[in-house]
Amino acid sequence: MLQAVKEAIAGQFEAALCMLGACIERCPEELWSRPIANLKFCQVAFHALFFADYYLEPGEDEFRQQAYHREHPELFRDYEELEDRPQRHISDQAAIFDYLAHCRRKLQAVLAAETAESLAAPCGFRRRGGISRAELYLLNLRHLQHHAAQLSLRLRLDAGIEIPWVGSGWRAFD
C-alpha cells in the first residue's frame, strides 16, 4: 500500500511539473515579464517551484542549507518569497528550467525515502499547523497545480498558446 501511495503522489507531481515546464518552455519572451495578478509570469513560475522545493524539505530550518541553494545564491538572493512583501527578483528561463530539474530530482529522492511512519508524522512546518507529512504532499501538489493552471490560462488568453494536459499515467519510480 505504501508504495502505491508514493507512486500516486510521484505521478501527480510529475504531471504537474511537466505542465509547469511546458508553460515555461512555451512562454514567448514578450510575456515572460508580463503581469499575472500581482506577479510577473516568471515570478509565478519561480514561486511555484520555490514552494514545491520548500515543502519537500523535512522542515523549515533545512531549506536554506541545501547544496543547490548554496550553489545558486543569485537565484534565491534574500529568500523574498518567505517575506510578507511582493517579489522583485526576475529569473530567466534557463535558470527556471534548471530549478525545475532540481525540484524533479529532489521529489524523487525525498519521496523514495518516505516511510509509513514519516508520512504520518507532523509535517515540520509551523505555518502549516499540525498536518501530516502526507497531507503536506497534497497541499504542495495543489499549490503547484494552481500556478501551472494560472500560467497555462495566461498563455492561452494572451498568446493563443495551448498547454497539453498531462494525466496521471506518469511514473517516477520505474
Backbone hydrogen bonds, N-H to C=O, Kabsch-Sander energy under -0.5 kcal/mol:
donor,donor_aa,acceptor,acceptor_aa,energy
5,V,1,M,-2.2
6,K,2,L,-2.5
7,E,3,Q,-2.5
8,A,4,A,-2.1
9,I,5,V,-2.5
10,A,6,K,-2.6
11,G,7,E,-2.6
12,Q,8,A,-2.2
13,F,9,I,-2.6
14,E,10,A,-2.7
15,A,11,G,-2.1
16,A,12,Q,-2.3
17,L,13,F,-3.0
18,C,14,E,-2.4
19,M,15,A,-2.2
20,L,16,A,-2.6
21,G,17,L,-2.8
22,A,18,C,-2.3
23,C,19,M,-2.0
24,I,20,L,-2.3
25,E,21,G,-2.8
26,R,22,A,-2.4
27,C,23,C,-0.9
27,C,24,I,-0.5
31,L,28,P,-1.8
32,W,28,P,-1.1
32,W,29,E,-0.6
33,S,29,E,-0.5
34,R,31,L,-1.6
36,I,39,L,-4.3
39,L,36,I,-1.9
41,F,34,R,-2.0
42,C,32,W,-2.3
44,V,40,K,-2.4
45,A,41,F,-2.2
46,F,42,C,-2.2
47,H,43,Q,-2.9
48,A,44,V,-2.5
49,L,45,A,-1.8
50,F,46,F,-3.3
51,F,47,H,-2.2
52,A,48,A,-1.5
53,D,49,L,-2.9
54,Y,50,F,-2.7
55,Y,51,F,-2.3
56,L,52,A,-0.6
56,L,53,D,-0.9
57,E,54,Y,-1.3
60,E,124,G,-1.2
62,E,59,G,-0.6
63,F,59,G,-0.6
63,F,60,E,-0.8
65,Q,62,E,-1.2
66,Q,63,F,-1.2
70,R,66,Q,-2.1
71,E,67,A,-2.3
72,H,68,Y,-1.0
75,L,72,H,-1.4
76,F,72,H,-1.0
77,R,73,P,-2.8
79,Y,76,F,-3.4
82,L,79,Y,-2.0
83,E,80,E,-1.6
85,R,83,E,-1.5
96,I,92,D,-2.0
97,F,93,Q,-2.7
98,D,94,A,-2.1
99,Y,95,A,-2.1
100,L,96,I,-2.4
101,A,97,F,-2.1
102,H,98,D,-2.1
103,C,99,Y,-2.5
104,R,100,L,-2.2
105,R,101,A,-2.3
106,K,102,H,-2.8
107,L,103,C,-2.6
108,Q,104,R,-1.8
109,A,105,R,-2.2
110,V,106,K,-3.0
111,L,107,L,-2.7
112,A,108,Q,-1.8
113,A,109,A,-1.1
114,E,110,V,-0.6
114,E,111,L,-1.1
119,L,115,T,-2.4
120,A,116,A,-1.3
121,A,117,E,-1.0
123,C,131,I,-2.5
126,R,124,G,-0.5
128,R,125,F,-1.7
129,G,126,R,-1.8
131,I,128,R,-1.3
133,R,121,A,-2.1
134,A,119,L,-2.6
136,L,132,S,-1.9
137,Y,133,R,-1.8
138,L,134,A,-1.4
139,L,135,E,-2.6
140,N,136,L,-2.9
141,L,137,Y,-2.4
142,R,138,L,-2.5
143,H,139,L,-2.2
144,L,140,N,-2.2
145,Q,141,L,-2.6
146,H,142,R,-2.4
147,H,143,H,-1.9
148,A,144,L,-2.2
149,A,145,Q,-2.5
150,Q,146,H,-2.1
151,L,147,H,-2.5
152,S,148,A,-2.4
153,L,149,A,-2.5
154,R,150,Q,-1.9
155,L,151,L,-2.3
156,R,152,S,-2.1
157,L,153,L,-2.9
158,D,154,R,-3.0
159,A,155,L,-1.9
160,G,156,R,-1.2
161,I,155,L,-1.9
162,E,160,G,-0.5
167,G,165,W,-0.6
170,W,167,G,-0.6
174,D,172,A,-0.6
